[in-house]
Structures are given as structure tokens and as C-alpha cells.
């Protein structure tokens, strides 16, 4: 009894690695592009009553990927930017486009060398990368003719000799061709296999059998890839009316099964070939899990570790900047930088959170204090429980808080008191030894990081970090607060040469002293307007991000610009008037923080300890070393030598009478 031949749909099986690779390419390469992405998929013969799907993996994006005993199928992915675009996608046009490309390969003869070209596939998808959900619809287009193909007979099983001959031929092609010709087998004539393009050389065409690597597990329904072969080749090229097809299934060790393989005899109506171009239509869109025509979805959130999701989400926001706003943005320049934050107070907490927003993972806090009850409301990384039992060390508490916010953070805390000028340490004492050890520890920390943020609350505590940052060629940024004013300044670096910008101390003509003595309660606390620290911290991090985008990074001139904008030397803000000024000043030759004499004294390893000991014990020593003492002496002498002259034009009373010279004077 004859009936219409039905073909089993080739189901798709994209695995997790396929979607992960697609998401990576979407973020880093394709961005907003919706151009088709060439890919390859693979299927094989069904085995043990299990149909073979079209398999897509991360290797599908490598167009040279092939596997032994798997049929390679070329295709493309259309990755749309919105779910709405997917709903309105022109499926019919996409299917016909695939059919047209197959038709071109048949017309050019390209299919002869690679009969896998008789089938293609297209994946239409939308990637919701925030929720790790992918919506997709796969189509393996096949021609739908006006008249159906007819199944005349179905014979289960195949002889061992024909299965062996087919296996040997298939093995010789490394399992990469889905169709070939089998002839002979009558009497003492052994079965012989030859390429599908050699049909015209066959003497008894009516006895020819087409071998087909069949992914279908259904006895009466061959796999979907056979459909295009019968249309394009058997009907259109060969002009055959009846075709015998041996649908080969696998058994153990990849050999073809004598019991599962099926021989189909199929009538191909002549009009299907004659009316090609008039009746052609494409079918093959995959059914969803509910059995209807529609897209499927896969949510990878459950397959990802929560920490991986957090890490991917952080990177997502940064990479999206490159899609439209700043395609040239090098997000790794800050995210991969190692940042040292000297101070874990109001500024340190704010700076660290903004650094995390830029994807920075390596953050080290340095602070000597403990969390007090006054801290949590102003310092965003601390909470009430951090204040109990005398308070947790600030540096470690801040580092732990960053890990709670972002588990992949590489944050650490170092409890350390920065040695300062004017804070005496008796030479030879235990405190002296500890201080020198602290200097060595701080030196190693600065050397091991890329960016140093000076966020302490006293002027003298910035002196040693300023010196160390310059000595080790690190980008240093100072942030200082007044009640309603702030300063954000990047320190100059030696690479700037004669045009080196000044450091935090370059505008001073006095060495830093101990500012912690004799302070009232309001002077002991950082009394500032609550919003000031957040504003200054944001500007500091954004200044660094802009500097790192410049080709010269920290050596950039303050007159230059990066793709993020300006790279000013300093920013002074006034909250009372909501104004900001960008100011610049060159390095001062007599600076107590960055002058050549200070650098040379620290660089001298033999004399370093003696140099630092004098700095800590003798506040005036830095002024003597750098020449400030002499400079101020000469200035005083110049001031004393100025003449005081009367203004003879200034008269008092009527008639131009003379006035008292002491009543009005100018310093000339």
C-alpha cells in the first residue's frame, strides 16, 4: 500500500557551551550587529532507537570543526537585539534564502564534493544576557513541492555484506558524507560504493541504491536531510521517477546495523522537478516543547554558579559601554588594575565602591583605625555590628564588605599606621624599629599596586605615600575635604620630564607638621557636608579612568584629552556655590614631597633610615634639605629691604595742605 512519505524532523540540541560562547561573542564582537553569523552543526546516524539531533557546541563557531562519523552541516545564527524583533522576524524569507543557497551549490556542482551542502540550517535567537535566558528557533529548510513523494515499500533490515561495504566506504570518507551510491550485489557481484556524483557512470541506474546516514529512529519515516536530496538530486538532476534509499542506522562501535537499517522505495513525482520555481516553498521550522510551531527558550542561570553570575553581570555593564557609547573604550585598563587605598574611612569606602563599578577586583585598604559608632552612617561599607566589641579593624572590615557585595572581589585589608613627619620616634627604640618595618611594608604595598589613592585625613600622613608613589612610578591621586570644599589631584610622574606636574605638597612652602595635637572635638572628626565625599570620590575615580584611557596614562599632559574626556591636574570644588575649577601647577623644585633631593635621599639605601628618622623627629629638616629654609630667609630679607615711600599726590584738607606721611603708604 502506498502513502505519502513522511520525514522525521531533525531536532536541534544546542548545549550550554554554545550559548556561553554566543553570549561572549555578542558582548565582545557582534554587539548591536544583526548580520548572520556563520556556524556549523553536526549529526550522525541514529543508534539504539535514539534519533540523532543537530548538535551545536562552542566549537560550532569554528567553521573548520569536523568530527569523525558525524555529518557536518553549515548554517548561520541570526542574533537579534530585542525579543520584539524575534517576534516579527521574516521566517519565510530566511528559509527560502537557505534553499536558494542550496540551489546555487547544486547548480555549480559544489554539492558533488560535499553532499552535506544539500542541507543548511538557521538559528534565530535573542539573548537576554541579564537573565541568562536565550530564546531561539531553529530551521533546517527543506523544499515543499506541490505533490508529495510516495513511499512504495519499506523493507526493514539489510544484509551484512551491504552494511559492511557501506561502513568501509563511510569510514574512508572519515564519516563526513551523508549520501553515496551503492550498486552491484546481484549473484556473485559484491556491493560497490561510489561517490554520489558518479551516478551517470552507473550502468544499471534502475538498480542503484542511495545510501543515506539516517538520523531518524522511526522505521517508516526517514530523517529530514533526505528530503532535499530527493528534490534537488533524484528529481531535478537525475530525473528519476523511483529511487531506492538505504537508510543506515548505527549499532555498537559505529558500524551500520543489519537489523535497524531500512530500505525505502520512493516515487518522486515528475512534476516536482518540472514545477520547481513555481511551487517551491520552504518548511522545516522546529516545533517547541509543547508541540506547536514556535521558539524555545533556555535559562542558563541554574547552570551557573552564583559567583559566576555576579562576575558576568559586572562585566556586562562595562562591555555594554562599548556597544554604542564608546566602542574604543579599553575597559580592562581599570578593571585589571591593582588599587591601593590609603584610608578606609568616608573617602576609602566611596572610592572602593566606584572602583567596583568600573570592574576593579584587586583593592587593598590600609588603615590603622577601628570602626566607631559614628562611622556606619557616613562610611558606606560599615554597619552597626562592625562597631561592637570595640570595633573591627577598618581596613579588614572594608575588604570583607566588598566581598559581600561582590564575591569575586580580590580585596584585602592591612592594619598599618603610616609613619609621618612631625611624629617623633626615638632612635634605637622599639617604636623606631616598628616604624622602619612599617615603612618597608608600605613601600612593598605601593610597589605591588598600580594606582595609589591618598585618602587619609591629615596632611602629614600623605607625605610618605607621595614619595613612595613617585619613587616607584605609580599613578597617585589625592582627595582632600574641607567643610564644603574638596580637592582631587593627580600627582605628576617622572616620565613627564621637565613638564612634570606638581604633587600634593608642591604649593606649600612649609613642611608637614603634627596636626593631631591640641585639637578640639570638631577638629578630631571629619566635619564635612555629607554629600561631599561621594562627589569627590566619584571625580577621583573618573579622573583615573580617563587617565588610563590616554596612550601615555599617568604621564599625560593636563592639556590632553582621552576618549573619556579631559585629564586635568587638579579639580577644586565648592559646594556652597556648586562650582568646580580645573587648576594646574608644575612641580616645585623645592617641594618637600617630590623634589630631587627628597627622592635621592630615599633612594640612598644606606642613608635611608637616617633620612627618615630625621624627617619624623625634626619637622624643620625637610625645609632645610629642600632649600625652603634658605628660600624663606631670602624672601624675608627682600621684604625687609623694601622701601616705604609716601604718596605725595595724596592731600588732606583745603588748599592742598601737606598731610602726615604715616597716614597713607605704599609698599613699592
C-alpha positions in Angstrom: 0.0 0.0 0.0 1.4 3.4 -1.0 1.2 6.5 1.1 2.9 9.9 1.3 6.4 9.7 2.6 6.8 11.5 5.9 10.2 12.7 7.2 11.2 12.9 10.8 12.1 16.4 11.9 15.8 17.0 12.7 15.6 18.3 16.3 18.2 20.7 17.5 20.4 20.3 20.5 22.5 23.4 21.3 24.4 22.8 24.5 25.4 25.2 27.3 28.8 25.8 25.7 27.1 27.0 22.5 25.1 29.7 24.4 28.0 30.7 26.6 30.2 31.2 23.5 27.5 33.1 21.7 27.0 35.4 24.7 30.7 36.1 24.8 30.8 36.9 21.1 27.7 39.1 21.4 29.3 41.2 24.2 32.8 41.5 22.7 32.4 41.3 18.9 29.0 41.4 17.5 27.5 43.9 19.9 24.5 45.5 18.1 25.1 43.8 14.8 22.3 41.5 13.5 24.3 40.2 10.5 24.2 36.4 10.1 26.9 34.6 11.9 28.3 31.5 10.1 28.4 28.3 12.2 28.5 24.6 11.7 26.5 21.8 13.3 26.8 18.0 13.3 24.5 15.0 13.4 25.1 11.2 13.0 23.1 8.1 12.2 20.5 7.1 14.9 21.6 4.4 17.2 19.8 2.1 19.7 16.4 3.5 18.8 17.5 7.0 19.6 17.3 9.7 16.9 20.3 11.9 16.5 19.8 15.7 16.9 21.6 18.6 15.2 24.3 19.2 17.8 25.6 22.8 18.4 28.5 23.5 20.7 31.1 26.2 21.3 33.1 24.6 18.6 30.3 25.4 16.1 31.8 28.9 15.7 35.0 27.4 14.3 34.0 26.7 10.7 36.8 24.1 10.3 35.4 21.9 13.0 34.8 18.3 11.9 34.2 15.1 13.8 34.7 11.5 12.6 31.5 9.7 12.0 29.4 12.9 12.2 27.9 14.7 9.3 28.8 18.4 9.1 26.0 20.9 8.3 26.7 24.5 7.5 24.3 27.2 8.9 24.1 30.6 10.4 22.9 32.3 13.5 20.8 35.5 13.3 21.2 37.1 16.7 18.6 39.8 17.2 18.8 42.7 19.6 15.2 42.6 21.0 12.6 40.0 21.7 10.2 42.1 19.7 12.4 41.7 16.6 12.3 38.0 17.0 8.5 38.0 17.0 8.4 39.9 13.8 11.3 38.1 12.1 10.6 37.1 8.5 10.9 33.3 8.9 9.7 32.6 5.4 12.4 34.8 3.8 15.1 33.1 5.9 14.0 29.6 4.9 13.9 30.5 1.3 17.3 32.1 1.5 18.8 28.8 2.6 17.0 26.9 -0.2 18.4 29.4 -2.7 21.9 28.8 -1.5 21.5 25.1 -1.7 20.2 25.5 -5.2 23.3 27.5 -6.1 25.5 24.7 -4.8 23.6 22.2 -6.8 23.8 24.3 -9.9 27.6 24.9 -9.5 28.3 21.3 -8.7 29.7 22.1 -5.3 27.5 19.5 -3.7 29.2 16.7 -5.6 32.4 17.0 -3.4 30.4 17.7 -0.3 26.9 16.3 -0.4 26.4 17.7 3.1 25.8 21.0 1.2 22.3 19.7 0.3 21.2 20.8 3.8 21.6 24.0 5.8 20.2 25.4 9.0 19.4 28.8 10.5 19.1 29.7 14.2 17.1 32.8 15.0 17.6 33.9 18.6 17.5 36.7 21.2 19.9 36.7 24.1 18.7 38.2 27.4 22.1 38.5 29.0 20.8 40.0 32.2 18.7 36.9 33.0 20.9 34.4 31.1 17.9 33.4 29.0 18.1 32.6 25.3 15.1 32.5 23.0 15.7 30.6 19.8 14.1 28.9 16.9 15.9 26.5 14.6 15.1 25.8 11.0 16.5 23.1 8.7 14.8 24.3 5.5 13.5 21.7 3.0 11.6 22.1 -0.2 7.9 21.6 -0.1 6.7 20.5 -3.5 3.2 20.8 -4.9 2.9 17.0 -5.0 4.1 14.7 -2.2 6.7 12.0 -2.5 5.2 8.5 -2.3 6.6 5.7 -0.2 6.1 2.5 -2.2 7.8 -0.1 0.0 9.6 -0.2 3.3 11.9 -3.1 4.0 13.3 -3.5 7.5 16.8 -4.9 7.8 19.8 -5.0 5.5 22.3 -7.7 4.6 25.6 -7.9 6.3 27.5 -7.5 3.1 25.9 -4.2 2.1 26.2 -2.8 5.6 29.9 -3.8 5.6 30.5 -2.2 2.2 28.8 1.0 3.3 30.7 1.1 6.6 34.1 0.7 4.8 33.2 3.5 2.3 31.9 5.7 5.1 35.0 5.1 7.2 37.1 6.1 4.2 35.4 9.5 4.0 36.1 9.9 7.7 32.3 9.8 8.2 31.6 13.2 6.6 29.4 12.4 3.7 25.7 11.7 4.2 24.9 10.3 0.7 26.7 7.9 -1.6 25.8 5.3 -4.3 25.7 1.5 -3.8 25.5 -0.8 -6.8 26.0 -4.5 -7.5 25.2 -7.2 -5.0 23.5 -9.5 -7.5 24.7 -13.1 -7.6 28.4 -13.2 -7.1 28.9 -9.5 -7.7 29.9 -7.7 -4.4 28.4 -4.5 -3.4 30.4 -1.5 -4.5 30.1 2.1 -3.2 31.0 5.2 -5.1 30.5 9.0 -4.7 27.1 10.5 -5.3 28.4 12.5 -8.3 29.2 9.3 -10.2 25.5 8.4 -10.9 25.9 8.9 -14.6 28.6 6.2 -14.7 26.3 3.6 -13.3 25.3 1.1 -15.9 22.0 -0.1 -14.3 20.6 3.1 -12.9 17.3 1.4 -12.0 19.2 -0.9 -9.6 21.2 1.9 -7.9 20.7 2.3 -4.2 21.3 5.6 -2.5 22.9 5.1 0.9 21.9 7.7 3.5 23.2 8.3 7.0 19.9 8.5 8.7 19.4 10.4 12.0 15.8 9.2 12.3 14.9 6.4 14.7 11.5 5.9 13.0 11.2 2.9 10.7 8.7 4.4 8.3 10.0 8.0 8.3 13.5 8.8 7.1 15.4 11.7 8.6 14.8 15.2 7.4 18.1 15.7 5.4 16.9 13.1 2.8 14.1 15.4 1.7 16.3 17.9 -0.1 18.3 15.1 -1.7 15.2 13.6 -3.3 14.1 17.0 -4.6 17.3 18.6 -5.8 19.2 15.5 -7.0 17.0 12.5 -7.6 14.2 14.5 -9.2 15.9 17.6 -10.7 19.3 16.3 -11.7 18.8 12.6 -12.3 15.2 12.8 -13.5 14.5 9.6 -11.6 10.9 8.6 -11.0 11.7 5.9 -8.4 14.6 5.9 -6.0 15.7 3.2 -3.6 17.2 4.6 -0.4 19.0 2.6 2.2 18.6 4.4 5.5 21.6 3.4 7.6 21.4 3.2 11.4 24.3 2.6 13.8 25.0 -0.2 16.2 27.9 -0.7 18.6 31.3 0.7 17.6 29.7 2.9 15.0 29.1 0.1 12.5 25.9 0.1 10.5 23.1 -2.1 11.8 21.8 -5.0 9.8 18.6 -5.1 11.9 17.8 -1.4 12.2 18.7 -0.1 8.8 15.7 0.3 6.4 15.4 0.2 2.6 12.8 2.7 1.2 11.5 2.7 -2.3 10.2 6.2 -3.1 8.3 7.6 -6.1 9.4 11.1 -6.9 6.6 12.7 -9.0 8.0 14.2 -12.2 6.1 17.5 -11.7 8.1 18.2 -8.6 11.0 18.8 -10.8 9.3 20.5 -13.7 7.4 23.0 -11.5 10.4 23.9 -9.5 10.5 27.7 -9.1 6.7 27.9 -9.2 5.7 25.5 -6.4 8.9 25.9 -4.3 8.3 26.7 -0.6 10.5 26.1 2.4 9.4 24.2 5.5 11.4 23.0 8.5 10.9 25.3 11.4 11.3 23.3 14.6 8.4 22.6 16.9 8.7 23.7 20.5 8.3 21.7 23.7 4.5 22.0 23.5 4.4 20.5 20.0 3.5 23.7 18.3 5.4 25.9 15.9 7.2 28.4 18.0 10.5 29.3 19.6 12.1 27.5 22.5 13.9 29.1 25.4 16.7 28.0 27.7 17.7 29.6 31.0 21.3 29.1 32.0 21.0 30.8 35.4 20.6 27.4 37.1 23.7 26.1 35.4 25.9 28.9 36.6 27.5 29.4 40.0 26.0 32.5 41.7 29.5 33.9 41.9 29.9 33.4 38.1 26.7 35.2 37.5 27.8 38.1 39.7 31.1 38.3 37.8 29.4 38.1 34.4 26.9 40.8 35.4 29.7 43.2 36.5 31.5 42.7 33.2 28.2 43.1 31.3 27.6 46.7 32.3 31.2 47.6 31.3 31.1 45.8 27.9 27.8 47.4 27.0 29.6 50.8 27.1 31.5 49.6 24.0 28.3 48.8 22.0 27.2 52.3 21.3 28.6 54.9 23.6 32.4 54.3 23.4 33.4 51.4 21.0 37.1 52.3 21.6 36.9 52.1 25.4 39.5 49.8 26.9 37.6 48.6 30.0 40.4 46.3 31.1 42.7 49.1 31.9 41.0 49.9 35.1 39.3 46.6 35.8 42.6 44.8 35.8 44.5 47.5 37.7 45.6 46.9 41.3 44.4 49.7 43.5 45.8 50.7 46.9 43.5 52.8 49.1 45.3 54.6 51.9 42.4 55.3 54.2 39.3 53.2 54.8 37.1 56.0 56.0 34.4 58.0 54.2 36.6 58.5 51.1 38.0 55.0 51.1 34.5 53.4 51.2 33.2 55.6 48.5 36.2 55.3 46.2 36.2 51.5 46.5 32.5 51.2 45.5 33.0 53.3 42.4 36.1 51.2 41.5 34.0 48.1 41.7 31.6 49.8 39.3 34.4 50.0 36.9 35.1 46.3 37.3 38.1 46.6 39.5 38.7 43.5 41.5 42.0 44.0 43.3 41.6 46.6 46.0 43.7 46.8 49.1 42.8 49.0 52.1 45.3 50.5 54.5 44.1 52.0 57.8 45.0 51.9 61.4 41.7 52.6 62.9 38.7 50.6 64.1 35.0 51.1 63.2 33.4 53.5 65.6 29.7 54.1 66.2 29.8 57.4 64.2 31.1 55.7 61.1 28.4 53.5 59.5 26.0 56.3 58.6 28.7 58.1 56.7 31.0 55.3 55.6 29.1 53.0 53.3 31.0 49.8 53.8 30.3 49.5 57.6 27.3 48.5 59.6 26.2 48.6 63.2 27.7 45.2 64.1 31.1 46.3 62.9 31.2 48.8 65.8 30.5 46.2 68.6 33.2 44.9 71.0 35.5 47.8 70.4 35.0 47.9 66.7 36.5 45.8 63.9 39.7 47.0 62.2 38.5 49.3 59.5 40.8 48.0 56.7 39.7 44.4 57.1 36.0 45.3 57.7 36.0 47.3 54.4 37.7 44.5 52.5 35.2 41.9 53.8 32.3 44.2 52.9 33.5 44.4 49.3 33.4 40.6 49.1 29.9 40.5 50.4 28.9 43.0 47.7 30.8 41.1 45.0 32.1 37.7 46.0 34.7 37.7 43.2 36.4 40.7 44.7 40.1 40.3 45.5 40.0 42.7 48.4 42.2 42.8 51.5 42.9 44.9 54.5 46.2 45.9 56.1 46.1 47.5 59.6 49.0 49.9 59.5 49.8 53.3 60.8 51.6 55.4 58.2 54.8 57.0 59.6 54.5 60.8 59.4 56.8 63.9 59.6 56.5 65.5 63.0 55.5 62.3 64.8 58.8 61.5 66.6 60.3 58.1 67.0 63.2 57.8 69.4 66.1 56.3 67.5 67.0 52.8 68.8 63.7 52.3 70.5 61.2 49.5 69.8 58.9 52.1 68.2 61.7 53.1 65.9 62.2 49.5 64.7 58.5 49.1 64.2 58.3 52.4 62.3 61.1 51.3 59.9 59.4 47.9 59.4 56.2 49.8 58.6 58.0 51.9 56.0 59.2 48.7 54.3 55.7 47.2 54.4 54.2 50.4 52.9 57.0 50.5 50.3 56.2 46.9 49.2 52.5 47.7 49.0 53.0 50.7 46.8 55.4 48.8 44.6 52.9 45.9 44.2 50.0 48.1 43.1 49.3 50.2 40.0 47.3 53.1 41.4 47.6 54.7 44.9 44.7 56.7 46.3 45.7 59.1 49.1 42.5 59.3 51.2 43.8 60.0 54.7 42.5 62.8 56.9 45.8 64.5 57.8 48.3 66.4 55.6 51.4 64.7 57.1 50.1 61.2 56.5 50.2 61.9 52.8 53.9 62.7 52.7 55.5 59.2 52.7 52.9 57.8 50.2 53.6 60.7 47.9 57.3 60.0 48.0 56.9 56.2 47.5 54.4 56.6 44.6 56.8 58.9 42.7 59.8 56.7 43.5 58.1 53.6 42.1 56.4 55.3 39.2 52.9 54.7 40.3 49.8 56.8 39.5 48.9 58.6 42.7 45.7 60.6 43.3 45.0 62.7 46.4 41.5 63.5 47.7 41.1 66.1 50.4 38.0 67.5 52.0 37.1 70.8 53.8 33.7 71.5 55.2 32.2 72.4 51.9 35.2 72.2 49.6 37.3 69.4 48.1 40.4 68.8 46.1 41.1 66.0 43.7 44.6 65.9 42.4 46.7 63.5 40.4 50.4 63.7 41.2 53.0 64.3 38.5 55.3 61.5 37.5 59.0 61.4 36.5 58.1 60.3 32.9 56.7 63.8 32.3 60.3 65.2 32.5 60.7 69.0 32.7 56.9 69.4 32.4 56.2 67.3 35.4 53.0 68.2 37.3 53.1 69.0 40.9 52.3 66.8 43.9 50.0 67.4 46.9 52.8 69.4 48.6 54.1 71.4 45.7 52.1 74.5 46.5 53.3 74.6 50.1 56.4 76.4 51.5 56.3 74.6 54.8 57.0 71.0 55.8 54.1 69.0 57.2 53.8 69.0 61.0 51.9 67.0 63.5 48.4 68.3 63.0 46.8 65.9 65.5 48.0 67.9 68.6 45.8 70.2 70.6 42.6 69.6 68.6 39.1 70.2 69.7 36.3 67.7 69.2 35.2 69.2 65.9 38.8 69.1 64.7 39.2 65.5 65.7 36.3 64.4 63.4 36.0 64.9 59.7 33.3 67.5 59.8 32.1 68.0 56.2 28.8 68.2 54.4 27.6 64.6 54.0 27.4 64.6 50.2 30.9 66.0 49.7 32.9 62.7 50.0 30.7 61.0 47.4 31.2 63.8 44.9 35.0 64.0 45.4 35.4 60.2 45.3 33.5 59.9 42.1 35.6 62.6 40.5 38.8 60.9 41.7 37.9 57.5 40.1 36.5 59.0 37.0 39.7 61.1 36.6 41.8 57.9 36.9 39.6 56.1 34.4 40.1 58.9 31.9 43.8 59.0 32.5 44.1 55.2 31.9 42.4 55.6 28.5 45.1 58.0 27.4 48.0 56.5 25.5 50.5 57.9 28.0 48.4 57.1 31.0 49.8 58.9 34.1 52.4 60.8 32.0 49.6 62.6 30.0 49.7 66.4 30.0 46.9 68.1 31.8 46.1 69.8 28.5 45.4 66.5 26.7 42.2 64.5 26.4 41.4 60.8 26.3 38.3 59.2 24.8 36.6 59.8 28.1 37.4 63.5 28.2 39.9 65.7 30.0 42.7 64.6 32.2 43.2 67.7 34.4 45.9 68.1 37.0 43.5 69.0 39.9 39.9 69.7 40.5 38.8 72.1 43.2 35.1 72.0 44.1 33.0 74.4 46.1 29.7 73.0 47.3 28.4 76.3 48.6 28.4 77.7 45.1 28.2 74.4 43.3 31.3 75.3 41.2 34.4 73.4 40.1 37.7 74.7 38.9 40.3 72.8 37.0 43.7 74.1 38.1 47.3 73.1 37.1 50.7 73.7 38.7 54.1 72.5 37.8 56.3 70.5 40.1 58.1 72.8 42.6 61.9 72.4 42.7 62.0 72.8 46.5 59.0 70.6 47.2 59.2 68.7 50.5 57.4 65.7 48.9 58.7 65.2 45.4 61.8 67.3 44.8 65.0 65.7 43.6 66.8 66.0 46.9 64.0 64.1 48.7 63.9 61.4 46.1 67.6 61.0 46.2 67.7 60.8 50.0 65.1 58.0 49.9 66.8 56.2 47.1 70.1 56.0 49.1 69.5 52.7 50.8 72.5 53.2 53.2 71.3 56.6 54.4 67.5 56.0 54.0 66.9 55.1 57.7 68.8 58.1 59.0 67.0 60.3 56.5 63.5 59.1 57.5 64.4 59.3 61.2 65.3 62.9 60.9 62.1 63.6 58.9 59.9 62.0 61.6 61.8 63.6 64.5 62.7 67.1 63.1 59.8 68.8 61.4 62.2 71.5 60.0 64.6 69.0 58.4 62.6 68.7 55.2 62.7 72.5 54.8 66.5 72.6 55.2 67.0 69.6 52.9 64.9 71.0 50.0 66.2 74.6 50.4 62.9 76.0 51.7 64.6 77.4 54.7 67.1 79.4 52.6 64.3 80.4 50.2 62.2 81.8 53.0 65.3 83.6 54.5 66.0 85.3 51.3 62.3 86.3 50.9 62.3 87.8 54.4 65.5 89.7 53.6 63.9 91.0 50.4 60.8 92.1 52.3 62.8 93.9 54.9 64.9 95.7 52.3 61.8 97.2 50.6 61.5 101.0 50.8 58.4 102.7 52.2 57.6 105.9 50.3 55.0 108.5 50.8 52.3 109.2 48.2 52.9 112.9 47.5 49.7 113.2 45.5 47.6 112.3 48.5 46.5 115.6 50.1 44.2 116.3 53.0 42.1 119.5 53.8 41.6 122.6 51.7 44.2 124.3 49.6 46.4 121.2 49.2 47.9 121.4 52.6 50.5 118.7 53.4 49.4 115.6 55.2 51.0 113.1 57.6 53.2 110.6 55.7 52.3 107.9 58.2 48.6 108.2 57.4 48.8 106.6 54.0 51.6 104.5 52.4 52.5 102.0 49.6 55.0 99.2 49.6 56.9 99.6 46.4 
